[in-house]
Amino acid sequence: MEAGTGTAAGPVETVLAKWSDIASIGSAAAVLAWDQETLMPPQGGAQRGASLAVLAGLHHDQLVDPALIEAIDDAGSAVEAGSENEAHLREARRAVERARAVPGDLAREFAAARSRSMQTWQQARADSDFAAFAPMLRELVGLVRQEADAYIAAGLAETRYDALVDQYEPGTTEAELAVLLGDLRDQLTPLVKAVADSGVVIDESPARGVFSEEAQLALGREVAEAIGFDFDAGRLDLSAHPFTTRFGAGDVRITWRYDDDDFRSGLFGIMHEVGHGLYEQGLPGDYARTPLGDAVSLGVHESQSRLWENLVGRSRAFWEWALPVMHRHLPSTDAVTVDALYPALNAVVPSLIRVEADQGTYNLHIVARFEIERRLISGDVDIDDLPDLWDDTYDELLGVRAPDVAAGVLQDIHWAMGSIGYFPTYTLGNLLASQLFDAASRDVGDLTEQM
C-alpha cells in the first residue's frame, strides 16, 4: 500500500518510490563529498570517510533490496514498449545489476578508501610528494581491480577496463576506445610536433598580468550568469581541482581554481564547469529522483562543458561581447584588443597541465592517461613506476617532461577518487561538442552573429 493513499501501489510506482530514497542517499553523499573538497578542515577526513562509507553501504543495500528487484521484474511485463516507464526500468535494472555484482563490504571499503585517498592526494600534490601518496593509491587501485573483477564474474564485462569505463560511458569498450584514441594519437602527434617546430611564437602577454582572486571571481560570475547559470540554483566555490556536482533539483555546485598571473585558467575553468552546471540545471524536473534523473553519460556531460569553454569561450564573437566585461573587472587589461587577445586564447603549445591545454593538444593528454591506466588496472605497471612512465609518455606524445610530480602524475584527482576509465569521456565529449555546435549552426542559424 502507498502511504496515505489507501490504494495498492503497482510495481512501477514501487520502483519509483524506492528510487526516490536511493537518490536521496546519493544526494547526501554528494553534499559530504563537495564539502570535503571545498570547506572541510584537514582533520575532518577520518570521520568524513566513515560517514561516506556508511552512506555507500546504505546506497548499495537499497539497490540490492529484494523488494526492489521483485518490483522491477514484475513491472517489466506491465509497461509499454518504448514508453517512459520502460526507460525507467531499463536504467534501474542496469544500476541494480551492477550493484548486485559488487559485495556490500567492498562498496563500503571503497568509499572509505576513496575519502582517505582524496585527502592524501591533496596534501601530496601540494608537497609534490608521490611517495606520500603511493601507498594510498596502491590500496585504491587494488580495490578498483576487485570491483572490476566482480563485474567480469557477473558477466557484465569482458575486461577490467570494459567494466570500469561502462559506468561512465555505458556500452563503450576498451577496444573501441583503443581504435579511436589510437587514431587521434597518430594524427595529432605529428601535427603538434610540426607546430612546435614551426618557429611561430604566439604573443600570450595579452592574457597575462597580475589579477586578484576577487576580480577574477567577479569576471567569472558575470560570464557564468550571462551564459545562463542560475545562481539561485547553484554555487561557485574554490577547490583544488575544478568539478561540478548536483545535490538535487535546484542545487548544482561548481568549483574553480585560478592563477594570479593569467586570467585564462580561472575564466575558462569556470566556463567549463558552467557547461556541466547548465546540463544539470537543464535536466527535466519531472525526472528528479527517478532512474532517468541523471546524465545519460559523462561523454555527453563533457560535450556541454567543452562546447561552452572552447567553441563559445575561445571564439572571436564571444570576445566582442566579453572584452568590455573583462576591462571592467580587470582594468589592467584596458589596452587589450580582441585582435591581440584572440591568438593568445587559441595558441597551440605543448604543455603539462590537462585542464589548461589548448584544443590542439588536449586529446593527447587523454591518450596519455588512457595508455597508462590500461596498464595500471591490468597490473602491467607498478605504482612506484608511474612517475617515470608518466614523464616518458608525455615526452613521447607532447615533447614535454614535468619538473615535479605535482605537474605530472599527481595533477589530476581522478585516480585518487578511484575513477579509472573516466578519462576517455573527455575526448568523447570533445568530439560530441564539435558535432553539436556544427548541428546547432545549421539548425539555429548564425551562432557567431547571435553571440
C-alpha positions as CSV (number, residue, x, y, z in Angstrom):
1,M,0.0,0.0,0.0
2,E,1.2,3.5,-0.7
3,A,1.5,5.5,2.5
4,G,-1.6,7.7,3.0
5,T,-3.4,6.7,-0.3
6,G,-5.3,3.6,0.8
7,T,-4.7,2.0,-2.6
8,A,-2.3,-0.6,-3.7
9,A,0.9,0.6,-5.4
10,G,1.7,-1.0,-8.8
11,P,5.2,-2.4,-9.5
12,V,6.3,0.7,-11.4
13,E,5.2,3.0,-8.6
14,T,7.0,0.8,-6.1
15,V,10.2,1.1,-8.2
16,L,9.9,4.9,-8.4
17,A,9.2,5.2,-4.7
18,K,12.2,3.2,-3.7
19,W,14.3,5.0,-6.2
20,S,13.5,8.3,-4.6
21,D,15.1,7.0,-1.4
22,I,18.1,5.8,-3.3
23,A,18.5,9.2,-4.9
24,S,18.3,10.9,-1.5
25,I,21.1,8.8,-0.1
26,G,23.2,9.7,-3.2
27,S,22.4,13.4,-2.6
28,A,23.5,13.2,1.0
29,A,26.8,11.6,-0.1
30,A,27.3,14.3,-2.7
31,V,26.9,17.0,0.0
32,L,29.6,15.5,2.1
33,A,31.9,14.9,-0.8
34,W,31.5,18.5,-2.0
35,D,32.2,19.8,1.5
36,Q,35.3,17.6,1.7
37,E,36.8,19.2,-1.4
38,T,35.8,22.8,-0.5
39,L,35.3,23.7,3.1
40,M,36.1,20.7,5.4
41,P,39.0,21.3,7.8
42,P,42.0,18.9,7.2
43,Q,41.4,17.0,10.4
44,G,37.9,16.1,9.4
45,G,39.0,13.4,6.9
46,A,38.7,10.3,9.1
47,Q,35.2,11.0,10.2
48,R,34.1,12.1,6.8
49,G,35.4,8.8,5.3
50,A,33.5,6.8,7.9
51,S,30.3,8.8,7.1
52,L,30.7,8.3,3.3
53,A,31.3,4.6,3.8
54,V,28.0,4.3,5.8
55,L,26.1,6.1,3.0
56,A,27.8,4.0,0.4
57,G,26.7,0.9,2.2
58,L,23.1,2.2,2.6
59,H,23.0,3.1,-1.1
60,H,24.3,-0.4,-2.1
61,D,21.8,-2.1,0.3
62,Q,18.9,-0.2,-1.2
63,L,19.9,-1.1,-4.8
64,V,20.1,-4.8,-3.9
65,D,16.9,-4.9,-1.9
66,P,14.9,-8.0,-2.9
67,A,11.7,-5.9,-2.9
68,L,13.1,-3.5,-5.4
69,I,14.4,-6.3,-7.6
70,E,11.0,-8.1,-7.4
71,A,9.2,-4.8,-8.4
72,I,11.5,-4.3,-11.4
73,D,10.8,-7.9,-12.6
74,D,7.1,-7.6,-12.0
75,A,6.9,-4.2,-13.8
76,G,8.8,-5.5,-16.8
77,S,5.8,-7.2,-18.4
78,A,3.4,-4.4,-17.5
79,V,5.0,-1.5,-19.3
80,E,4.5,-0.4,-22.9
81,A,7.5,-0.9,-25.2
82,G,9.2,2.4,-25.9
83,S,7.4,4.2,-23.0
84,E,8.9,6.4,-20.4
85,N,8.3,3.7,-17.8
86,E,10.2,1.2,-19.8
87,A,13.1,3.6,-19.8
88,H,12.9,4.0,-16.1
89,L,13.0,0.2,-15.7
90,R,15.9,-0.2,-18.1
91,E,18.1,2.3,-16.2
92,A,17.0,0.9,-12.8
93,R,17.8,-2.7,-13.9
94,R,21.2,-1.6,-15.1
95,A,22.1,0.0,-11.8
96,V,20.8,-2.9,-9.8
97,E,22.8,-5.4,-11.9
98,R,26.0,-3.6,-11.3
99,A,25.3,-3.2,-7.6
100,R,24.5,-6.9,-7.2
101,A,27.8,-7.8,-8.8
102,V,29.8,-6.0,-6.0
103,P,29.8,-7.2,-2.4
104,G,28.4,-4.7,0.0
105,D,31.6,-4.8,2.1
106,L,33.7,-3.9,-0.9
107,A,31.4,-0.9,-1.7
108,R,31.8,0.3,1.9
109,E,35.6,-0.2,1.9
110,F,35.9,1.5,-1.5
111,A,34.0,4.6,-0.3
112,A,36.1,4.9,2.9
113,A,39.4,4.4,1.0
114,R,38.3,7.0,-1.7
115,S,37.7,9.6,1.0
116,R,41.2,9.0,2.6
117,S,42.8,8.9,-0.8
118,M,41.5,12.2,-1.9
119,Q,42.7,13.9,1.3
120,T,46.1,12.3,1.0
121,W,46.3,13.3,-2.7
122,Q,45.6,17.0,-1.9
123,Q,48.5,17.1,0.5
124,A,50.8,15.1,-1.6
125,R,50.1,17.3,-4.6
126,A,50.7,20.4,-2.6
127,D,54.0,18.9,-1.4
128,S,54.9,17.4,-4.8
129,D,55.5,14.1,-2.9
130,F,54.4,11.0,-4.8
131,A,55.9,8.7,-2.2
132,A,53.4,10.0,0.3
133,F,50.5,9.1,-2.0
134,A,51.8,5.8,-3.4
135,P,50.6,3.5,-0.6
136,M,47.1,5.0,-0.7
137,L,47.0,4.7,-4.5
138,R,48.1,1.1,-4.3
139,E,45.3,0.3,-1.9
140,L,42.7,2.1,-4.0
141,V,43.8,0.5,-7.3
142,G,43.6,-2.9,-5.6
143,L,40.0,-2.2,-4.7
144,V,39.2,-0.9,-8.2
145,R,40.6,-4.2,-9.6
146,Q,38.4,-6.2,-7.2
147,E,35.4,-4.2,-8.3
148,A,36.2,-4.7,-12.0
149,D,36.8,-8.5,-11.4
150,A,33.4,-8.6,-9.7
151,Y,31.7,-7.2,-12.8
152,I,33.5,-9.7,-15.0
153,A,32.5,-12.6,-12.7
154,A,28.9,-11.4,-13.0
155,G,29.0,-11.5,-16.8
156,L,28.8,-7.7,-17.1
157,A,32.1,-7.1,-18.8
158,E,34.9,-9.0,-20.6
159,T,37.9,-6.9,-19.4
160,R,38.7,-4.9,-16.3
161,Y,38.8,-1.7,-18.4
162,D,35.5,-2.5,-20.0
163,A,33.9,-3.0,-16.6
164,L,35.2,0.4,-15.4
165,V,34.5,2.6,-18.5
166,D,31.0,1.2,-18.7
167,Q,30.0,3.0,-15.5
168,Y,30.9,6.4,-17.1
169,E,30.0,5.7,-20.8
170,P,27.6,2.9,-20.9
171,G,28.2,0.3,-23.6
172,T,31.7,1.7,-24.6
173,T,34.5,-0.8,-24.7
174,E,38.3,-0.7,-24.3
175,A,38.7,-2.0,-27.8
176,E,36.6,0.8,-29.3
177,L,38.5,3.4,-27.3
178,A,41.9,2.0,-28.4
179,V,40.9,2.5,-32.0
180,L,39.5,6.0,-31.5
181,L,42.3,7.3,-29.3
182,G,44.9,5.5,-31.4
183,D,43.8,7.3,-34.5
184,L,43.9,10.6,-32.6
185,R,47.4,9.8,-31.4
186,D,48.6,9.0,-34.9
187,Q,47.1,12.2,-36.4
188,L,47.7,14.7,-33.6
189,T,51.3,13.8,-32.5
190,P,53.0,14.8,-35.8
191,L,50.7,17.8,-36.1
192,V,51.6,19.1,-32.7
193,K,55.3,18.4,-33.4
194,A,55.0,20.4,-36.6
195,V,53.5,23.3,-34.7
196,A,56.2,23.1,-32.1
197,D,58.9,23.0,-34.8
198,S,57.4,25.8,-36.9
199,G,59.2,28.5,-35.0
200,V,56.0,30.6,-34.8
201,V,55.6,32.1,-31.3
202,I,52.2,33.5,-30.3
203,D,52.3,36.5,-28.0
204,E,50.4,35.4,-24.9
205,S,51.0,38.6,-22.9
206,P,47.5,40.0,-23.5
207,A,46.2,37.2,-21.3
208,R,48.8,37.7,-18.6
209,G,49.2,40.2,-15.8
210,V,48.5,40.4,-12.0
211,F,44.9,39.6,-11.3
212,S,43.4,39.2,-7.8
213,E,41.2,36.3,-6.9
214,E,38.3,38.7,-6.2
215,A,38.5,40.4,-9.6
216,Q,38.7,37.1,-11.5
217,L,35.8,35.7,-9.5
218,A,33.7,38.7,-10.3
219,L,34.5,38.3,-14.0
220,G,33.8,34.6,-13.9
221,R,30.4,35.1,-12.2
222,E,29.3,37.7,-14.6
223,V,30.2,35.5,-17.6
224,A,28.5,32.5,-15.9
225,E,25.3,34.4,-15.4
226,A,25.4,35.8,-19.0
227,I,25.5,32.3,-20.5
228,G,22.7,31.1,-18.3
229,F,23.9,29.6,-15.0
230,D,21.3,30.2,-12.3
231,F,23.0,31.2,-9.0
232,D,19.7,30.9,-7.2
233,A,20.0,27.2,-8.0
234,G,23.8,26.9,-7.7
235,R,27.1,28.0,-6.1
236,L,30.6,28.7,-7.2
237,D,33.5,27.9,-4.8
238,L,37.2,27.2,-4.8
239,S,38.7,23.7,-4.8
240,A,42.0,22.0,-5.6
241,H,40.6,20.5,-8.8
242,P,37.5,22.1,-10.5
243,F,34.4,19.9,-10.6
244,T,30.6,20.0,-10.7
245,T,28.2,18.2,-8.6
246,R,24.4,18.2,-8.1
247,F,22.7,17.6,-4.8
248,G,19.3,17.5,-6.4
249,A,16.9,19.7,-8.3
250,G,17.7,23.3,-7.6
251,D,21.1,22.8,-6.1
252,V,24.1,22.5,-8.5
253,R,27.6,23.2,-7.2
254,I,30.5,24.2,-9.4
255,T,34.1,25.0,-8.3
256,W,37.1,26.7,-9.8
257,R,40.8,27.5,-9.3
258,Y,42.8,30.4,-10.6
259,D,46.3,31.7,-11.4
260,D,47.4,35.1,-10.2
261,D,49.2,35.9,-13.4
262,D,46.9,34.5,-16.2
263,F,43.2,35.0,-16.3
264,R,42.6,32.1,-18.8
265,S,42.9,29.4,-16.2
266,G,40.2,30.8,-13.9
267,L,37.8,32.1,-16.6
268,F,37.9,29.1,-18.9
269,G,37.7,26.7,-15.9
270,I,34.5,28.5,-14.8
271,M,33.1,28.4,-18.3
272,H,33.9,24.7,-18.4
273,E,32.2,23.9,-15.1
274,V,29.2,26.2,-16.0
275,G,28.7,24.0,-19.1
276,H,28.4,21.0,-16.7
277,G,26.2,23.1,-14.4
278,L,23.9,24.1,-17.3
279,Y,23.4,20.5,-18.2
280,E,22.5,19.6,-14.6
281,Q,20.2,22.6,-14.2
282,G,18.6,21.7,-17.5
283,L,17.6,18.2,-16.6
284,P,13.8,17.8,-16.6
285,G,12.4,18.4,-13.2
286,D,9.8,15.7,-13.7
287,Y,12.6,13.1,-13.7
288,A,14.2,14.2,-10.4
289,R,14.9,11.3,-8.0
290,T,14.0,8.7,-10.7
291,P,16.2,6.3,-12.7
292,L,16.0,8.8,-15.6
293,G,17.0,11.7,-13.4
294,D,20.8,11.6,-14.0
295,A,23.0,12.5,-17.0
296,V,22.9,9.9,-19.8
297,S,26.7,9.6,-19.9
298,L,29.9,11.6,-18.9
299,G,30.8,12.0,-22.6
300,V,27.5,13.8,-23.2
301,H,28.1,15.8,-20.0
302,E,31.6,16.7,-21.1
303,S,30.3,17.9,-24.5
304,Q,28.5,20.7,-22.8
305,S,31.5,21.9,-20.8
306,R,33.8,21.7,-23.8
307,L,31.3,23.5,-26.0
308,W,31.0,26.5,-23.7
309,E,34.7,26.6,-22.8
310,N,36.1,26.3,-26.3
311,L,33.6,26.7,-29.1
312,V,32.0,29.6,-27.4
313,G,34.6,30.9,-25.0
314,R,37.5,31.0,-27.3
315,S,35.6,32.4,-30.3
316,R,36.1,35.9,-31.6
317,A,32.4,36.6,-31.5
318,F,32.2,35.8,-27.8
319,W,35.1,38.2,-27.0
320,E,33.4,41.0,-29.0
321,W,30.9,40.9,-26.1
322,A,33.2,39.8,-23.3
323,L,36.1,42.2,-23.7
324,P,34.4,45.2,-22.2
325,V,33.3,43.0,-19.3
326,M,36.9,41.9,-18.7
327,H,38.1,45.5,-18.9
328,R,35.7,46.4,-16.2
329,H,36.8,43.7,-13.8
330,L,40.5,43.5,-14.8
331,P,41.3,47.2,-15.5
332,S,44.9,46.4,-16.2
333,T,43.8,44.8,-19.4
334,D,42.2,48.0,-20.6
335,A,44.5,48.3,-23.6
336,V,44.0,44.8,-24.8
337,T,42.0,44.4,-28.0
338,V,40.2,41.4,-29.5
339,D,42.7,41.2,-32.3
340,A,45.6,41.0,-29.8
341,L,43.8,38.6,-27.4
342,Y,42.3,36.1,-29.8
343,P,45.6,34.4,-30.9
344,A,46.6,34.0,-27.2
345,L,43.3,32.2,-26.5
346,N,43.9,29.7,-29.3
347,A,47.7,29.2,-29.2
348,V,48.8,25.6,-29.7
349,V,51.6,25.0,-27.2
350,P,52.6,21.5,-25.9
351,S,52.1,21.8,-22.1
352,L,51.9,19.7,-18.9
353,I,48.5,20.6,-17.4
354,R,45.5,18.9,-19.0
355,V,42.8,21.3,-17.7
356,E,44.7,24.2,-19.3
357,A,45.7,22.5,-22.5
358,D,44.8,24.1,-25.9
359,Q,42.4,22.5,-28.3
360,G,45.2,21.1,-30.5
361,T,47.0,19.2,-27.7
362,Y,44.1,18.4,-25.3
363,N,43.2,14.9,-26.7
364,L,46.9,13.8,-26.4
365,H,46.6,14.4,-22.7
366,I,43.7,11.9,-22.7
367,V,45.7,9.5,-24.8
368,A,48.5,9.5,-22.3
369,R,46.2,8.8,-19.4
370,F,44.3,6.1,-21.3
371,E,47.5,4.3,-22.2
372,I,48.8,4.5,-18.6
373,E,45.7,3.5,-16.8
374,R,45.0,0.5,-19.0
375,R,48.4,-0.9,-17.9
376,L,47.8,0.2,-14.3
377,I,44.4,-1.6,-14.0
378,S,45.7,-4.7,-15.7
379,G,48.6,-5.0,-13.3
380,D,51.2,-4.5,-16.1
381,V,52.8,-1.5,-14.3
382,D,53.7,-1.0,-10.6
383,I,52.5,2.0,-8.7
384,D,56.1,3.1,-8.0
385,D,56.8,3.2,-11.7
386,L,54.0,5.7,-12.5
387,P,56.0,9.0,-12.2
388,D,58.7,7.8,-14.8
389,L,56.1,6.2,-17.0
390,W,54.1,9.5,-17.0
391,D,57.1,11.6,-17.9
392,D,58.2,9.2,-20.7
393,T,54.7,9.1,-22.1
394,Y,54.4,12.9,-22.1
395,D,57.8,13.2,-23.7
396,E,56.8,10.9,-26.5
397,L,53.4,12.4,-27.2
398,L,53.9,16.1,-26.4
399,G,57.7,16.6,-26.1
400,V,57.5,17.9,-22.5
401,R,58.6,16.5,-19.2
402,A,57.2,17.6,-15.8
403,P,59.6,19.4,-13.5
404,D,57.9,17.7,-10.5
405,V,55.1,15.2,-9.8
406,A,52.6,17.9,-8.9
407,A,52.7,19.0,-12.5
408,G,53.0,15.4,-13.6
409,V,51.4,12.2,-12.3
410,L,49.6,14.0,-9.3
411,Q,47.9,16.7,-11.3
412,D,44.5,15.1,-11.7
413,I,42.2,14.0,-8.9
414,H,40.6,11.1,-10.8
415,W,42.9,8.2,-9.7
416,A,42.7,9.5,-6.1
417,M,38.9,9.1,-6.5
418,G,39.3,5.6,-7.9
419,S,37.8,6.9,-11.2
420,I,39.8,4.7,-13.6
421,G,38.1,4.6,-17.0
422,Y,36.9,8.1,-16.7
423,F,39.4,10.0,-18.8
424,P,38.3,8.8,-22.3
425,T,35.0,10.5,-21.7
426,Y,36.8,13.8,-22.1
427,T,37.8,13.1,-25.6
428,L,34.3,11.7,-26.4
429,G,32.9,15.0,-25.1
430,N,35.3,17.0,-27.2
431,L,34.1,15.2,-30.4
432,L,30.5,15.5,-29.4
433,A,30.8,19.2,-28.7
434,S,32.1,19.9,-32.2
435,Q,29.3,17.9,-33.7
436,L,26.6,19.5,-31.6
437,F,27.9,23.0,-32.3
438,D,28.0,22.3,-36.0
439,A,24.4,20.9,-35.9
440,A,23.3,23.9,-34.0
441,S,24.9,26.2,-36.5
442,R,22.8,24.6,-39.2
443,D,19.6,24.4,-37.3
444,V,19.6,27.6,-35.3
445,G,21.4,29.9,-37.7
446,D,24.5,32.0,-37.5
447,L,25.7,31.5,-33.9
448,T,28.5,33.9,-34.4
449,E,26.1,36.7,-35.1
450,Q,23.9,35.7,-32.1
451,M,26.8,35.7,-29.7
